[in-house]
């Protein structure tokens, strides 16, 4: 049995081809699959390219795929799910037995292994989702960058740009972000950021999100404003988790709570998140965040559950992914 797994995000897309024993037959890491930041056309070009790379490297034809599981971002409304299904049909019409799952469900499984709990995604965008032992579920956030996506990389980046302009104008705290933001946009004057920013945003808002990493570096250099932004981001993510918890909490039930996504690679943000999460949800079992390629664990769990396969194959596949992660990060 050949199983295709496509775990998409607004930064990257990880695609694996696996057999029912957990052996990885092929893999590819491609561009964003977040249609709200790069558009549907580019999203499915990126997905199609990763699928083609996997098939070519494994010398497998698409007709030999028995099941395909897609975990994708921006599946927040019935209309968005219809759009994605239509686009999948256009670009990968040969695939049969296709399952499409929102990224926040993938993150929930990755964090909780399917038990009662809450996951908080903080990558290019942000969203929290949870479920209790009675199957009651809730979510918070996930309204896209125009809806704010508090605590996300885009949100951090926009806060940094705002701080840089205020520093330049003398309307706010003087910050190293002034020079860092100019350097990021490759301009010599603050005013020139405006043209660059809107030009990039038109193509891919995710590119601006990359500024979040620079905010973390600047914070570690001692910049107070950068630290303030990251701590505020951590608190916003705690607020999302608490909002979900308040909707699904049950007497005497402990919840597993954790984060997924690149933003949690910031030690300042991650420690702020964990420390304040324990204050807001004292009974929470707080687990370490999953970053980079690790969230595909959730899609693997869903696939094994749906196909009634042994869970041992998840560990086997993840060992392979950990090897990939070292290559991807370094």
N, C-alpha and C positions, 0 to 999 in steps of 0.2 A: 504494500500500500504506500503510495506517495502522497505526502501532505505538504502543501505550500502554506507558509506562514508569512504574512506581510504586516510588520509592526511599524506603523507610520507615526510621524510626529511633524511638528512645524519646523524642525531643524533638519531631520534626516529620516530615512526610511530603511529599515533593516528587513531583508527578505531571506528566508531560509527554505530549503527543500529538505524534508526529513522523511525517513521511512517509519514504519510503525514500531521499530525497535529503538528509536531515538538516535539513529545514525544520521548525521548531517551529510547530505549528498551535494549540496551547493549553497553558496551564500552570496549576497551582494549588499553593499551599503550605498544608498543613493541620496538624492536631495529631498527637500521638504515634500510632505504630502498634506500640508495644511491649506486647503483650498481658499480659506478666507484671507490668507496672506499672500498667496501667489496665483490664485485663480484656478478654476477646474482644469483647464487645458494643460497648464504646466504641471499641476498635481499628477494627472494621469500619465503624462509623458514620463515623469520621474518614476512612478510605480511600474509602468510598462517596461522601462529600461532596467529596473532592478530584477523584474521577473525574467526578462530576456537574458540578462547576464547569468542568472542562476540556472536557467535551462541550458544555456550554451555550455557553461562550465561543467555541468553534470551530464551533458549529452543526453538530455531528456526532452521529449516533445511535450507541448502543453496538453495534448490529448492523453498523456500518461499520468496526469495529475488527478488523483482520486478525490481529494478534498482540498479546498482552499479557505483559509481563515484570514480575514482582513481586520486588523485593529487600527482604526483611523481617527484622527482628530476632527473636530467641527461637525460631529453628528449630533446636533443638539435639538433639532426639530424634525418633524415628519417630512417637511419639504427638503431639508438637507439630506436626509436618508434617501429620499426618492432621487435626488440629483446624483448622489454617489452611485446608487444602483444603476441608473441610466448610463453614467459615465463608464462604470465597470463593464457594462454590457457592450458599449461601443469599443472599448480598448482591449478587453480580454473576453470576447464573446465565446471563445472555445472552452472556457472553464466551466465545469459542472460542479454541483454540490458546493456552492459558495456560501460562506457565513460572514456577515459583516457585523462587527462589534465596535461600539464607541471606545475611544482611548481611555476614558475614565473607568470603564468596566475592566479593561485590561489592567490598569493601575491598581484597582481594587483587588483583583485576584493576585497580582504580584506582591502586594503588601500583606494581605490577610490569608492567602492560600484558600480563599473561598469561605473563611469563617467570618463571624461578625466583626465589623471594623470599619475603618474610614481611611481612604487614601486621598492625598493632596498632590495633584500634579502641579509642578512649577517648572515649566520649561520656557519655551517662547511665549506660551499662554499659561493660564492657570485655571484650575477647577478642583473642587472637592466632591467626593461621592462616598456614600456609606450604606451599609445594610445591617440590620440586626438579625437575631436568630429566628425571628418570626417572618422574615422576608420583607419587612418594611424598609423602604429605601428612601434616600433623599440626596439632593445635590445642592451645591452653592457655588456661585461664580460661574466662570466659563462663558462669559458674554462677549468674548472677542476683544481686541485691543481698543476698539472704539467704545466698548462697554466698560472698559478700564482694565480687566484682567489683573486685578491687584496682586502684587507679589511676584508677577511673572517677569521674565527677562525684558519683554517689551516695556512693561510698566517701570522697571528699574531704569532702563535706558531713557525713557521719556522724563523721568524724575531727574536724571543726571543732566539732560539737555536743559531742562527748566532751571536747575541750580546753576548751570554754567552761564546762562543768559542773565540771571539775577546777579551773579557774581560780577559779571562784566559791566552791568548797568549800575552797580552799587546799590541794588535793591535787596540784596541778600548776603548771606555769609560768603566771605572770600574763600574760594575753594580751588584745589588743584584741578578739579574737573573742567575748569575754564580752558586750560591748555590741552588737557587730555581729550576733550570733546572736539576741539579744533583739529588735533592730530588725527583723531579717528575719522573725521570727515575729509581729511587732507586739504584743509584750507588754512590761509594765513590770517584771515579776518573773521571775527565772529559772525558778521552779517552774511557772509558767504555760506554759512551752514544752512541757511534757510533753503536756498536753491537745491543744495545737495540732499538735504533731508527729504524734501518732497519728491525729488526725482527718484531716490532710492525706494521710498515708501510706495510709490506707484508700481514698482516692479516686485518688490518683496519686502514687506515690513519686517520679516525675520532677520534681514541683514542689519537693521538698526538694533535689533535685540542683542546682537553681538557686543554692543557697547556695555552690556551688563557685566561681562567678564572684566572689562577695564575698570568699572566701578569697584569691583572686588579687589583688584590689584591696587587701586588708589587708596582704598580703605586700609589695606595692609601696610601701605606706606605712611599711614597715620592721618590721612585726611578726614576731618571730623564730619563733613557733610556726606561723604561717601559712606562712612559707617552708619550715619543716621538713616540714610536711604535703605541700606541693607537690613538694618534692625527693624525699620518700619515695614519693609517687605515681609520679613519673618512674622511680624505681628499680624499683618493682613492675612497671611496663610493660616495662622492659628485661628483667626476670626472665622475663616471659611470652615475649618474643621469643627469648631465649636457650634457653628450654625447647623451643620449636619447632625452633630451629636444631639443637640437639643430636640431635633425632630424624630430621632430614632431610638433614643436611650430607653432602656428597660431597667426596672429595679434589679439590683444585684448582678447585672450583666456587664462584664468587662469587655472593652473594645480594644482591638489592635489598631493602632494609628501610626501612619508613617507617610513619608513623602516620596515622590518619584520625580525625576527631571533634573536637568543640568543646573538649575538655580541652586539646588541643594549642595552643589560642590563648593559653594562659598561657606567657609567655616563660621564666619560671623553670622550669616543668615541662618544656617543650619542649627547653630547652638541657640540662637534667639528663639527659633521655632520650637526646638525640643524643650527648652527650659520653660517657656510660657505655656506650651501645650500641657505640661504636667500640672501647671497651676490652674489652667482652665478646665481640664478634664483629669482630676486627680487619680481616677481609677484606670486611666489609659495605660495600655501596654505599648509603650513607644518603641518602635523599631527603627533601626538605622535607615536612612534614605537610600533609595535605589537610583543610580545615575547611569548615564551613557546608554549601553545596550541592555542593561539588566532587566528593564521592565518587560521584555519579551517573555519573561517567565509567566506572566499573566496569560498571554495568548497561548503558550504551551499548555498551561493548566486547563484552559477552556477547551482546547482541541482534544486533550486526553479524556476529559469528562464527556464531551459530546460523542467521541468515537469509542468510549468505554475501553480505553487503553490503560495499561499499568502506569501509575504515577512515577515509577522509577525512571521512565524514559525522560522525564523532565530534567532530572538531575544530570543525566547523561548529555542531553542536548545543551544544558546550561554550562557544563564544563567546556564544551566547544565554544560557546558564546564568550566565556571568560577569556579564552585565548584570543578571540577576535577583538575583544575589548582592549587588550594590551596593545594590539597592533593599531587599533583605531585611535587610542589616546596618545600613543607615542610613535 
